[in-house]
Amino acid sequence: MFSNPYSMPSTPSRLAFTRNPIIIESSHTSGDQPLTGYPFSIIMDGLTLYNGRFNYPYSINVADIVNAYINYLPQPDEVEPISFGPLILIENESEVLCRDVAVVFNGEYDQEFAFIALPGGVSKQNFKRLGPSTDIFNVRFLASDTNCFLTTRTAGWRVIMKESELYPLYYINDAPDDVFSFVEKVTGKSWTIDRLSPGIYALDIEALRSHFFEAFGVLANNFDIYHRGLFACRLVIEQADPARERYRLKFRNSLGVFEIIEITGEMSITPEWEGADEAIFKRYDPETDDYFSQRDRIERKQSISIQTGVKRPDEVRFLMDMLGSDEVYLLDLGALPVRVIPSAEEFTYKQRPEVPQSFTLTLELADTETNILQEIIDGSEAKKPRVFSKQFSKQFN
């Protein structure tokens, strides 16, 4: 899958994250080189992103340029609903190949290097540990016997999430006939999905549970997942702890896809009207031959202070990924998601805590408002509701 005319030694899988270095280098030397250098181009999906010049030997990191143009992977509800059991097709092979980046060198020796670019990245520590002869895709995300999902909940083989945090798990398929088997641990019943074509998929966990409930009458919370006949990982769904208040934050993780984390502490909302004093001006009143104070409408911004609730050490790292995310939405505050910018003034945690750990977050609403109204969703809230559903006649409403 994802074949390219030339591969890069630094990306043996031919896949690369754009927030990690993507270095193209050559040790070739040339005695006579033009004063202005040789030309090179960076091309993605037929569009020239960048034109530059180089001299031998060269070492060029193209990650920042590609990252400025690359699009995030679509969410499951943004694509045409094509499902293979619990697996949702996010991008087929031709759509993935639109992410193909070619770096063309027109020098003493014409060369072309190509790779598939995906938004996201791994930590510097992990990137250094992998070394130049392999990459995270071959080691984990394309391997059959590992946790292949694009999640930052864990680096291990056991994926644990609460019932309140369920969201599709993304994975990349580079095989022409991929096979997944899901084994429910209590009953031992299994569900096999085969003949999956290359592309990027998302595992719909709710659809997976629904199948086992309808077919076998069990609300499954524990699955062993086999990939191409090999044990890949275990998916464990935990019961959410009782809480007076529960909110969820949907955020784009370090690997470029969305996940959900719950927060169960008390919330307080603080509206602020910045510049209210500076917005006041004097207007002349001809009837009194004097001036009176007036102002234009001012913008309101809101910030939310909320406790996270108790977090385990593994959840603390997941929480830190959310705090560093470039796209975060607060769910459950209203009927619609609200985009926020999260921060934490004091974030001190212990690796082996002796008491439960909770943290205070500040969520600043991304949008400011000048006009303050009650929330309007689709206009139906302004209509008198029916007492019963539409199946009943008007006499019952």
N, C-alpha and C positions, 0 to 999 in steps of 0.2 A: 504494500500500500504506500501511497504518498511518494511515488518514485520521482526522482529528480535527475537531470542530466549530470550534475556533478554534486558530490557531497562534501561536507566540511569535516575535517578531522576533529574539530571541537564539538561537533554535534553528530555523533555516530548514528543516532536514531533518526536524524534529519528533522527533528522537532526541536524548537528552542523557545524558551520563555524570554519575553522582551524586557523584563526587569532584571535579567541576569546578563553578564557580558556575552556578546556574540562576536567573537574576535576572528577576523580573517587575516592571516599572515602568510608571508612568503620570505624565505631566506635567500632567494635568488638575488644575486648582485649583478650590476651592469656598469661597465666603465663609463660609457658615454650615454648620458641621460639628458633629455630636454630640460632647459632651464625652468620651464613652467610645469614640468612633470607630465606623466601620462594621464589620460582621462579614465575615470571609472564611474559607473552608475549603479544605483540601487533601484530595482524595479519590483513592484508588487502588483499582481493581477493585471499586467499590461500597462500600469501607470508608473512613470518615472518619478520616484520620490525625491531623489537627490542626485546631483552631478558633482563630482569632485575631481581632484587631481592626486596623483601618488608618484612616488619614486621607490625604486628597489633599494634595500629590502623594505617591506612594509608590514605594519601591524595595525589594523583598523577595527575599532569596536563600532558596529553598526546598530547596536541595541537601541540607543536613544532615538535615532532617526525612525526606526521601524515602530517603536513604541508610540511615537507621536501620531501614527496613521492607523495602527491596528485597531480593530473593533473587538469589543468583548463578545464572548459567546452568548447567544440568545438565551432567554429564560424559557422554561418549558411552555408557558402560556403564550409565548410570542411566536411560536413556530406552528406550522401546519401539523395538526394532531395525527402523527403517524406513530403507532405504538406496536411493539413486539412484546406482548405480555405486559410486564411491568416496566419495560424499557422504552423510553421515549427517544425518538430520533431527533437530535438537536441540529446536526449538520451532516449531510451525506458526503460521500467522498469528493464529489465535484465542488461542493461548497467549502470543504476543508482545503482543497487545492487552490481556492481563491486566496488563501492566506500564504501561498507560495511566494517567497522572496528570492529574487536572483540578484547577485552582486557580480557585475560584469566588468572585467578589467581589460582595457585595450592598451596593452603595453608591448614590450618586446616579445612577450608571449601572451597571446590572448587566453584568458581564463574566465570561467564562470563558476560561481559557487551558489548553491541554492539550499533553502531550508524552509520548513513550515513554521510560521511564527504564531505563537499563542500568547495572549496578554497574561502577565503574572510573573512569578518568580519564586525561587527557594531562597533560604537565608544564605548569607555569605559563608557562614560556617559550613553548611551542607554543600554549598557549591565548591568550596575549596577541598572538602573531604573527598568529593567524587573524582577529582583529578581530570586531566585532559583526555584520557582514553575512553571515558564513558560519560553518561549523563543520567539525570534523574528519570528520564523516560525509559531507558533500557533497564535501569535498576529497579524501578518501581511501577511507573504508570503504564508501561506496555508489557510487563512481565505477567505470566500466567499464575504464578504461585505466590503472589504478594497482594496486599491491599492496593488495588489499582485505582481507587476512587480519588478524585481531586478534592480532598477534604483536609482541613488543617486541625480537625478535632484530635487527631492522633497520628503518630508516625508508625504505629504498631499494627498488628494483625486484627485487633479487636476494635470495632467502631461502636462506640456507645453514645446514644442520644436519648434525650427525654421525649416522651410522647408529645410534649408541647413544642418540640424543636424539629419535628419531622419536615424534611425538605429533600427533593430529589438529589441524589448523588451522581455527579458526572464521571464519566470514564471515556477513554479513547480506545477505539478498536482499530488495529492495523492489520487484522487477519481477514481473509476473504470469506471464511465460514466460521464465525466465532460462536462459542457455546457457553451459556451460563446455566448453572443448576442451583436452585435454592432449596435447601433442606430445612424443614421446620424441626426444631430440636425435641419438642415434646412428643409429637406423634411419629416422627421419622418420615413423614410424607415429603415428597419432593416435587418440584416444578422445573422443567427444563425448557430453555429457550435456545434454539439453535438456528443455524443458517443466517446469522447476523452479518450483514455486509459492512465493509469498512466505513468509518465515520465516528462521530462523537454522540454519545448517548447519555441519558440520565435515568437512573433507577428511581422509579416512583414507589416509595416505600408504602404509602397508603394503598396503592393498587396491589402491591405484593401482599399486604396483610388482608385486604379485602378478598383476594382469591382464596386464601387458605380458610378464611371464615366461611365463605359461601360453599366451598367444595368439601371442607372437612369439619366445619362447625367449631373451629378453634381460633381464638384471637391470638395470633402468633406474635411473640415478642423476641424470639431468639432464632436466628437463622445462621446456618453454615452455608457459605457461598463458595461454589466451585467454578473455576474458570478454565475452560478447555480441559476438563477432567482433573484438574489439580485444585487442592484446597487453597483458596485465596484469602479469605478473611471471615470473621464472624460479626454479624450485625446484631447488636443488643439494644432493645428499646426499653428504657426505664420508665417507671411510673413517675410522673411529675409530683414533687412535694406539695402538700397542701399550703396554700398561701392566700391571704386576704386580697392582695393585689398581684396581678400577674401581667407582665407585658413581654413582648418579644421584639428583638432587634434583628432585622434582616440586613445582612451586610455582605459585601463582596470580599471574599477572603484573599489571602496572598496569592493563591493559584488562579485568581481571576473569575471565580464563579460564586454564586450566592449560597450562604448558609444562614441558619437561624440560631440565636442564643436567647434564652429566656432570662428575665430579671424579675425578681419577686419581692422587691422592697417597696416601701411607701414612696409615693411620688408627690412632689410639690411643683407647681408651675408659677413662674415669676414673669409677668409681662413688664416690659421696659419701653419707655418712650424717650429715646435719646434725642438731645437737641431741642427739647420742648421750650427751654428758656430762650435759646438763640432764634427760634422760629417766630417769636413775638415781634411785631412791628407796630408803628403808630400810623393811624389813619385820621385824616382831617374830617371834622364834623362841622359843616357850614352853619347848622342851626345854633350851635353853642359857641362857634368860633373857637373851638378847642380840638384837642387830639384825644382819641381813645385807643386803647390797646386792642389788637386783633392778631390772629395768627392763621396760617393755613393748616390743613389737616397734617398731622405728623405720623410718621411711621411707627408701628409697634413691632417690636421683636420679642420673642419669648424664649426663655431658657427653662429647662426642666432639671430638677435635682432628684435623683432617685438612687436608692440602695440596690445593689445587685442581688442581695440574698447570698446565702452561703455558697461558696465555690470551692471545689476540690482543686488540688494543684494542677491537674490536667485541664480543668475548666478555666483556670487563671490564664494559661497560655492562649487558650481559645479566645478569652475575653480581650487579651492584649492584641490579638489579630484584629478583632472588631474595632478597638480604639485606633488602630492605625489605618483602617479602611478608608478608601476614597469615596465610598457610596454606602450610606447607612440609612435604613428606614425604620421608624418606630411603628410597630403594629399594635393594634388593640387600644390606642388612645381614642380613635374615632372609627368610623366605618371604613375610612380609606387610609392607606399608609402615609406617613408624614416623614419627609426627608429631614434628617438631623445631622449635626456635626458633633460627635461625641468627644469628651475629654475627661480627664481625671486629674485633679490637682495633687492629690496624694495617693500614690499607688505603691504601697509597701507590702510585700507578701513573704511568707516563709515557705521554703521548699518542703519541710516536714512540720506542718502546723500542729500545735497541741490544743488549740481552740479553733472553732469555726471562723473562717475568714469571709468578710464581706467588705465591699468597697462602695464608695460614693461616686457616682457618675454625674456629669453635667451634659445635658443634651440641648444644644442650641438649635432651634428650628431654622432651617436653611432659608426659608422665605420670610420676609417682613411684610406687614400688611398696613395699608392706609385705611381701607374700608373694612369695618368689623361687622360680620354677619354671623348668624347661626349657620351651621354646616348644611350645604345643599349637595346632595349626591346625584340624583337623577330627576328631581322635580316631584317624585311621587310622595315625598314627605309633606307636601303642601295640600294633598288630597285627603279627604276623609277615608280612613281605611275600611275595608269590608270586615264584617264580623267573622264570616266563614269564607272558605275558598270559593273559587269561581264555579266549582261543580254544583254548588247550591243555588237555588233560584233567588230572586230578589226579595221574596217574602222572609227569607232567613237573614237578611242583612239590613 
